């Protein structure tokens, strides 16, 4: 069965999770199966730095269950070095290398360089229009143009909607509100973009990257608010993807569990049920 939404972390193989999320004796080849027994998806950020080997892709295909979805990130050679121009060969290689996992791929994740602004909108349109139609895609923008709440942002959202491409909603408010002074948090605050949070759905698979406060309990209110948004998207017939990030990834599974708990407790009012009736045949 297709889940109502997909929940995951930025990685699925993280050695410090041994004894907390993984079993204490977990071997590396057991990381993905153990991870996939709890979460439905994971970001594939390693592909940003280079293509995996043919053997690695085959191993992932063997280890991941049928219900699992990888959301692989476009290589930086395409998104940052070439900035989508003249990247046809690299793009073709990217999809060809991951083809053995085609039936277990969620939206491919295109993170644009912060210098990629609204003046390059047609470059983005052309690149997206030429992608293989049997894969879905999500785009993360970081340039201030796309957060103006006006013409430039509206044009981006309209273009993505027209192409059926999802917009990545990157929420870093928890990270930047954190008072922690540990090295991991300070490094994350230095590297992550401080962009306005959005809850925008332009395609059938809304995509959220939530970067939380390192103190897990401090994220409860924010996760509860996102649970309401995700519930609304599901009611609209969409299948959201939600990823929980932690400064050094150690607490990412705990944030994911917290979000799942919020979703379990959230019960949106049934739009079919007449006032005063206890149950709805369509939504029970």
C-alpha positions, 0 to 999 in steps of 0.5 A, spaced: 500 500 500 502 507 498 502 510 505 499 517 506 505 520 506 513 519 506 517 520 512 525 520 512 531 523 514 537 526 510 541 519 510 540 512 512 547 510 513 549 513 520 554 509 524 553 514 530 545 511 530 548 504 533 545 502 539 540 508 539 536 507 532 540 501 529 541 495 534 548 496 537 551 490 533 549 493 526 553 492 520 553 497 515 550 492 510 544 492 515 543 499 516 538 500 510 534 494 512 534 497 519 532 504 517 527 502 512 523 498 517 521 505 521 522 510 515 519 510 508 524 514 505 531 518 505 534 523 502 540 521 497 545 527 498 551 523 497 549 523 489 550 531 490 558 529 490 558 524 485 555 518 482 555 511 486 558 505 483 554 500 479 555 495 484 553 500 490 546 501 486 545 494 485 546 493 493 541 499 494 536 495 490 537 489 494 537 492 501 531 496 500 524 493 501 519 495 495 515 500 499 522 504 500 523 511 496 530 514 495 530 521 493 536 522 490 540 529 489 542 532 483 550 532 482 553 539 484 556 538 477 549 539 474 546 544 479 552 548 481 558 548 476 554 548 470 548 551 473 543 547 468 547 549 462 550 544 457 549 539 463 545 534 458 551 529 458 551 529 466 544 529 467 543 523 462 548 519 466 545 521 473 538 517 471 542 512 467 546 510 473 540 510 478 535 506 473 535 500 477 532 503 482 527 506 478 521 503 481 523 505 488 525 513 487 521 518 490 522 525 487 529 527 485 531 533 488 534 539 485 538 544 489 539 550 486 545 555 487 544 561 491 546 565 485 541 562 481 535 567 481 529 569 477 532 572 471 534 565 469 527 562 470 527 560 462 533 556 464 530 552 469 524 551 465 528 548 459 532 544 464 526 541 467 522 540 461 527 536 458 527 531 464 525 524 463 517 524 464 517 517 468 521 520 474 518 526 478 522 532 481 523 537 486 526 544 486 529 547 492 531 555 491 535 559 495 536 566 492 532 571 495 528 573 488 524 567 489 522 569 496 519 576 495 512 574 496 510 577 489 511 577 482 518 573 482 516 567 487 509 567 484 512 566 477 516 560 479 510 557 483 506 557 477 512 554 472 513 549 477 505 547 477 505 547 470 510 542 469 508 538 475 514 539 479 514 540 486 517 546 490 522 544 496 520 547 502 526 548 507 524 550 514 530 552 518 527 556 523 528 551 529 536 551 527 537 558 527 532 559 533 537 554 537 541 557 543 546 551 543 553 553 542 556 546 540 560 545 534 555 541 530 550 546 531 554 552 529 557 549 523 550 547 521 548 555 522 553 557 518 552 552 512 544 552 512 541 558 508 536 562 512 531 563 507 523 564 509 519 558 511 514 556 505 508 551 505 507 551 498 505 545 494 506 545 486 505 538 484 503 532 487 508 530 492 510 536 496 517 536 499 519 538 506 526 539 509 525 541 516 532 542 520 530 542 527 533 545 534 538 540 536 534 540 543 528 535 540 523 537 545 524 544 542 521 542 536 514 540 538 510 546 536 513 546 529 512 539 528 505 540 530 504 545 525 507 542 519 502 536 521 496 540 520 499 542 513 501 535 511 494 533 513 491 538 508 495 536 503 493 529 504 486 531 504 487 534 497 490 528 494 497 529 494 502 525 497 507 529 501 515 527 503 517 530 509 525 529 512 527 531 519 534 534 519 538 535 525 545 539 526 549 532 526 544 528 524 544 524 530 537 526 532 534 526 526 530 519 527 528 522 534 525 528 530 522 523 525 518 519 531 516 526 534 513 528 527 509 521 526 506 522 533 504 529 531 501 526 525 497 520 529 494 525 534 492 530 529 485 529 526 483 534 521 475 535 521 472 531 516 469 535 510 464 530 508 461 529 515 455 533 516 455 537 523 453 533 529 454 526 525 459 521 529 462 518 523 463 519 516 463 513 511 468 516 506 473 518 511 473 513 517 
